[in-house]
Amino acid sequence: MRAIICAIVLMASFSVASATQTPVTTISTTATQTPVTKEDECDRKLTISLGGIHSCLIADDEKITCWGGDYFKQVSNTPIDDTFFFISSGHFHNCAISSTNKKITCWGSDSFNQVSNTPTDDTFDFISCGGSHNCAISSTNKTITCWGDDDYRYNQVSTTPIDDTFFFISSGSAHNCAISSTIQKITCWGRNDYKQVSNAPIDDTFDFISSGEFHNCAISSTNKKITCWGYDYANQVSNTPTDDTFDFISSGGDHNCAISSTNKKITCWGKNDYNQTSNTPTDDTFDFISSGNEHNCAMSSTNKKITCWGKNDYNQVSQPNAYSDGLLLPEICQANTTTKAESTTTEAEATTAEAEATTTEAEATTTEAEATTTEAEATTTEAEASTTIKTTKGQNMDTGAAGLFVGLIFTLTVLFF
């Protein structure tokens, strides 16, 4: 009769093993991480932008005003039927992002369809106008869309990277540079005759970048120092200051201006044929600056008024007095390398897994208890088992798992007898 006990214990042990061996997946709440950039925390605004011979700003009512050269109606065709939070100026055109629907509106020169080919099937957070082309960052997937002049020698539009996401972009005359939102590295493409593309730094991470005509400057995210590369005929690269740290930079045609992070003073260097570097104001502090081809405008941190200097042949420096204040405060959000776990779903999955594991343990405990009871019953009914087998052979068994269980026991007992 030991065979009966062995069979019963074997079946019980198999049931326990099956229950306790159910795999329980351990899910880490930090396994999947997404870079958090400051654009997740604040609205990005760019409210002063200078072109080749004109200037534009967004006032605190979110309306745009432009002044200066108007050969291609880059001033007179400024939209008046919407509000905007971001503007960028190219050589002779402008583009702005609506604050109502995040759509882009462009106006001015359309010689390479940089105005008429503006995308309408997406929304955008950031835009940069180059010489005769534009690039914008989608608000839906952080990828870049470029349109306009795509010179066959440079491919500044058609070689736009598609295998990464970005949080910052700047367009030069016929090239572009963008900062990855995943690793904060710089990617450049387009015209490269002055190494403005191929000499992009690869040994640091960056928060901010600005492209001039044929050069670029970027601010390091590790030490706030400036790195410049590309065309250097006016020392706009080699004269980059090294004795200070900076929060903001803007590159013009062949010059640059940056705002110190220590005292909010402006430093400019590079080409100075129209005093665009030497006439830099020294008696105030500033929050924001934009450089055009040969002129600059900056916003005071004390009274929010703008000061412009440099070339003024089209009154691009002589901004309307009515718009000397009341600017929509610029707020360029820089990258933050902090990461956050996408844990909402993961935590729910982990909770479910724990609940399933608890249930499995409970079932295993119950099975063990049933096995113990079965062993006890088997010991007290050895004598009755043989008779039961003989008298019940051929009778209908109960359906389900219990019937199969007993049937196997009977079969093993018969074999042993």
C-alpha positions in Angstrom: 0.0 0.0 0.0 3.1 2.2 0.2 2.5 2.7 -3.5 -0.7 4.5 -2.9 1.0 6.9 -0.5 3.9 7.4 -2.9 1.5 8.2 -5.7 -0.5 10.6 -3.6 2.6 12.4 -2.3 4.1 12.5 -5.8 1.0 14.1 -7.2 0.9 16.6 -4.3 4.6 17.4 -4.6 4.1 18.0 -8.4 1.3 20.4 -7.6 3.4 22.3 -5.1 6.3 22.5 -7.4 4.2 23.8 -10.2 2.7 26.5 -8.0 6.0 27.6 -6.4 7.9 27.7 -9.7 5.6 30.2 -11.3 8.1 32.9 -12.4 7.8 36.3 -10.7 9.3 39.1 -12.8 11.2 41.7 -10.8 10.5 45.1 -12.4 12.8 48.0 -11.6 11.2 51.4 -11.4 14.5 53.0 -12.6 15.1 50.8 -15.6 13.6 53.2 -18.1 14.8 56.8 -17.8 14.1 59.9 -19.9 16.2 63.0 -19.9 14.4 65.9 -18.3 15.1 69.2 -20.0 14.0 72.6 -18.7 11.5 73.0 -21.5 9.5 70.4 -19.5 9.4 73.0 -16.7 8.8 76.3 -18.4 7.6 78.0 -21.5 10.4 78.7 -24.0 10.3 82.3 -25.3 12.5 84.2 -27.7 11.3 87.7 -28.1 14.1 89.7 -29.8 15.6 88.6 -33.1 17.8 90.5 -35.6 18.2 89.8 -39.3 20.5 91.1 -41.9 19.3 94.7 -41.9 16.2 94.6 -39.7 15.1 93.8 -36.2 12.0 92.3 -34.6 10.6 92.0 -31.0 7.6 90.6 -29.3 5.9 93.0 -26.8 4.2 92.0 -23.5 0.9 91.8 -25.4 2.5 89.1 -27.5 2.3 91.1 -30.6 5.3 91.5 -33.0 6.9 94.7 -34.1 9.7 94.9 -36.7 11.7 97.8 -38.0 14.7 98.5 -40.3 15.2 97.4 -43.9 12.0 96.3 -45.7 13.1 95.3 -49.2 11.2 92.0 -49.0 8.4 93.2 -46.7 10.2 91.5 -43.8 9.0 94.5 -41.7 5.7 95.6 -43.3 4.2 92.1 -43.6 4.5 91.4 -39.9 1.4 89.4 -38.9 -1.1 91.4 -36.7 -3.9 88.9 -36.3 -2.3 86.5 -33.8 -0.1 86.4 -30.7 3.4 84.9 -30.6 5.9 83.7 -28.1 8.9 82.9 -30.3 10.5 84.7 -33.2 13.6 84.2 -35.4 15.0 86.3 -38.2 17.0 85.3 -41.2 18.8 87.5 -43.7 15.6 89.0 -45.1 12.7 87.0 -43.6 11.3 86.1 -40.2 9.3 83.2 -38.7 7.3 83.2 -35.4 5.5 80.6 -33.4 1.9 81.3 -32.4 1.1 81.3 -28.7 -2.4 80.1 -29.4 -1.7 76.9 -31.4 2.1 76.6 -31.8 1.9 76.9 -35.5 4.6 78.7 -37.5 4.0 81.9 -39.5 6.8 83.2 -41.8 7.0 86.4 -43.9 9.5 88.3 -46.0 11.8 87.1 -48.7 10.6 83.8 -50.3 13.4 83.3 -52.9 13.8 79.7 -51.8 10.4 79.0 -50.5 11.5 79.6 -47.0 8.2 81.3 -46.4 5.7 79.5 -48.6 6.9 76.0 -47.6 6.4 76.5 -43.9 5.0 73.2 -42.5 1.4 73.3 -41.4 0.9 69.7 -40.2 2.7 69.9 -36.9 3.2 72.2 -33.9 6.6 73.6 -32.8 8.5 74.8 -29.7 11.6 76.2 -31.3 12.6 77.7 -34.7 15.8 79.2 -36.2 16.0 81.1 -39.4 19.2 80.8 -41.4 20.3 82.7 -44.5 17.4 81.5 -46.7 16.2 78.4 -44.9 14.6 77.5 -41.6 14.7 74.7 -39.1 12.2 74.0 -36.3 11.8 71.5 -33.5 8.5 69.7 -33.2 6.6 70.0 -30.0 5.1 66.5 -30.5 8.3 64.4 -31.0 11.3 66.8 -30.6 12.5 66.0 -34.1 13.8 68.7 -36.6 12.0 69.9 -39.8 13.9 72.1 -42.2 12.8 73.9 -45.4 13.9 76.5 -47.8 17.2 76.8 -49.6 18.9 73.4 -50.0 21.9 74.3 -52.0 23.2 71.1 -53.7 26.7 71.9 -52.5 25.7 72.1 -48.8 22.4 70.2 -48.3 21.5 72.2 -45.3 17.9 71.0 -45.5 18.0 67.5 -46.9 20.7 66.1 -44.6 18.7 67.1 -41.4 19.3 64.3 -38.8 16.4 62.0 -38.2 17.8 59.5 -35.7 17.7 61.7 -32.6 15.6 64.3 -30.7 16.7 67.8 -30.0 16.0 70.7 -27.7 18.0 73.5 -29.3 18.9 74.5 -32.8 20.6 77.4 -34.5 20.9 78.1 -38.3 23.7 79.9 -40.0 24.0 81.1 -43.6 23.8 77.6 -45.0 24.4 75.3 -42.1 22.8 74.2 -38.9 23.8 73.0 -35.4 21.5 71.4 -32.9 21.9 70.0 -29.4 20.6 66.5 -28.7 18.0 66.2 -26.0 19.3 62.7 -25.1 23.1 63.3 -24.6 23.4 67.1 -25.0 26.0 66.7 -27.7 26.1 69.0 -30.8 25.3 67.8 -34.3 26.0 70.1 -37.3 25.2 69.7 -41.0 25.3 71.8 -44.2 28.0 74.1 -45.5 31.4 73.1 -44.2 34.0 75.2 -46.1 35.2 76.8 -42.9 34.8 73.6 -40.7 31.7 75.1 -39.2 30.3 71.6 -39.3 33.1 69.2 -38.9 34.9 71.0 -36.1 31.9 70.9 -33.8 33.3 69.9 -30.3 32.7 66.3 -29.3 34.4 66.2 -25.8 31.8 68.2 -23.9 28.1 68.7 -23.4 26.3 71.9 -24.1 23.2 74.0 -23.0 23.2 76.7 -25.7 24.4 77.3 -29.2 24.3 80.1 -31.7 25.3 80.1 -35.3 26.7 83.1 -37.2 27.3 83.4 -40.9 30.0 80.7 -41.1 30.8 80.0 -37.5 29.2 78.8 -34.2 29.6 79.4 -30.5 28.2 77.1 -27.7 28.1 77.3 -23.9 29.3 74.3 -22.0 26.8 72.6 -19.6 29.7 71.6 -17.4 31.5 74.9 -16.8 29.6 77.6 -18.7 32.6 78.4 -20.8 32.2 79.3 -24.5 33.6 77.3 -27.3 33.6 78.7 -30.9 34.6 77.2 -34.2 34.4 77.9 -37.9 35.3 81.0 -39.9 37.8 83.2 -38.0 38.9 86.0 -40.3 37.7 88.7 -37.8 38.9 86.7 -34.8 35.3 85.8 -33.9 36.6 82.3 -32.9 40.1 82.9 -31.7 39.3 85.9 -29.5 36.6 84.0 -27.5 36.9 85.1 -23.8 38.3 82.5 -21.5 38.3 84.4 -18.2 34.6 84.4 -17.4 31.5 82.2 -17.5 28.4 82.9 -19.5 24.6 82.3 -19.5 23.8 83.5 -23.0 25.4 84.1 -26.4 24.4 85.3 -29.8 26.4 85.1 -33.0 26.0 87.7 -35.7 27.5 87.8 -39.2 31.2 87.7 -38.1 31.0 88.7 -34.4 29.5 87.4 -31.1 28.1 88.9 -27.9 27.6 87.0 -24.7 26.2 87.8 -21.2 28.3 87.0 -18.2 26.9 84.7 -15.6 28.9 86.5 -12.9 27.8 90.1 -13.4 25.3 90.1 -16.4 27.6 92.4 -18.4 27.9 92.0 -22.1 31.2 91.0 -23.9 31.4 91.3 -27.7 34.2 90.2 -30.0 35.0 89.8 -33.7 34.3 92.1 -36.6 33.9 95.7 -35.6 33.6 97.7 -38.8 30.3 99.3 -37.5 31.2 99.4 -33.9 29.1 96.4 -33.3 31.6 95.2 -30.7 33.3 98.3 -29.4 30.1 100.2 -28.7 28.8 97.6 -26.3 27.0 99.3 -23.4 28.9 99.0 -20.1 26.6 101.0 -17.7 23.9 98.4 -17.3 23.3 94.7 -16.8 21.3 92.6 -19.3 19.2 89.5 -19.5 19.1 88.9 -23.2 20.9 89.7 -26.4 20.4 89.1 -30.1 23.0 89.8 -32.9 22.2 90.6 -36.5 24.6 90.7 -39.4 26.3 93.8 -38.1 24.2 95.1 -35.2 23.0 94.0 -31.8 20.1 94.6 -29.4 20.0 93.7 -25.7 17.4 93.8 -23.0 18.2 95.5 -19.7 17.8 93.4 -16.5 17.0 96.5 -14.5 14.2 98.1 -16.5 13.6 95.7 -19.4 14.3 98.3 -22.0 16.2 97.4 -25.1 19.5 99.0 -26.2 20.7 98.6 -29.8 24.1 99.4 -31.4 26.1 98.8 -34.6 25.3 99.4 -38.2 22.2 101.6 -38.7 21.9 102.3 -42.4 18.3 101.1 -42.4 17.4 102.3 -38.9 17.7 98.7 -37.7 19.3 100.1 -34.5 16.9 103.0 -34.1 14.1 101.0 -32.6 10.7 102.7 -32.1 10.5 104.4 -28.8 7.1 103.0 -28.2 8.6 99.6 -28.0 11.6 100.4 -25.8 9.9 98.7 -22.9 7.1 96.3 -22.3 8.9 93.3 -23.9 7.7 89.8 -23.4 10.4 88.6 -21.0 12.7 86.1 -22.9 13.1 82.8 -21.2 15.4 80.3 -23.1 15.2 77.0 -21.2 18.5 75.2 -21.1 19.0 71.5 -20.8 19.1 69.7 -17.5 20.9 66.4 -17.3 18.7 65.2 -14.4 16.7 62.1 -15.3 13.3 60.9 -14.2 12.0 57.4 -14.2 9.0 56.6 -16.3 7.6 54.8 -13.3 3.8 55.3 -13.3 3.1 52.3 -15.5 6.1 50.4 -14.1 5.0 50.7 -10.5 1.5 49.5 -11.5 3.1 46.5 -13.2 5.3 45.8 -10.2 2.2 46.0 -7.9 0.4 43.5 -10.1 3.4 41.2 -10.2 3.6 41.3 -6.4 -0.1 40.5 -6.1 0.3 37.6 -8.5 3.3 36.3 -6.4 1.3 36.6 -3.2 -1.6 34.6 -4.8 0.9 32.0 -6.0 2.4 31.6 -2.6 -1.1 31.3 -1.0 -2.0 28.6 -3.6 1.2 26.8 -2.9 0.5 26.8 0.9 -3.0 25.5 0.3 -1.6 22.7 -1.9 0.9 21.7 0.8 -1.9 21.6 3.4 -4.0 19.4 1.1 -1.1 17.1 0.5 -0.6 16.7 4.2 -4.3 15.9 4.7 -4.1 13.5 1.8 -1.2 11.6 3.4 -3.1 11.3 6.7 -6.2 10.1 5.0 -4.2 7.6 3.0 -2.7 6.1 6.1 -6.0 5.5 7.8 -7.7 4.0 4.8 -5.1 1.6 3.4 -7.4 -1.4 4.1 -10.4 0.2 2.6 -8.5 1.3 -0.5 -8.3 -2.2 -2.1 -12.0 -2.8 -1.6 -12.8 0.6 -2.9 -10.8 0.0 -6.0 -12.5 -3.3 -6.7 -16.0 -2.0 -6.1 -15.7 1.3 -7.8 -13.8 0.1 -10.9 -15.8 1.1 -13.9 -17.8 3.7 -12.1 -18.1 7.1 -13.5 -15.5 9.5 -12.1 -16.2 13.1 -11.1 -15.2 15.6 -13.8 -12.4 18.2 -13.4 -9.1 18.1 -11.7 -10.3 16.0 -8.7 -11.4 13.2 -11.0 -8.2 13.1 -12.9 -6.2 13.2 -9.6 -8.1 10.2 -8.1 -8.0 8.3 -11.4 -4.2 8.5 -11.5 -4.0 7.2 -8.0 -6.2 4.2 -8.8 -4.2 3.4 -11.9 -0.9 3.4 -9.9 -2.5 1.3 -7.2 -3.7 -1.3 -9.7 -0.3 -1.5 -11.3 1.4 -2.1 -7.9 -1.2 -4.8 -7.1 
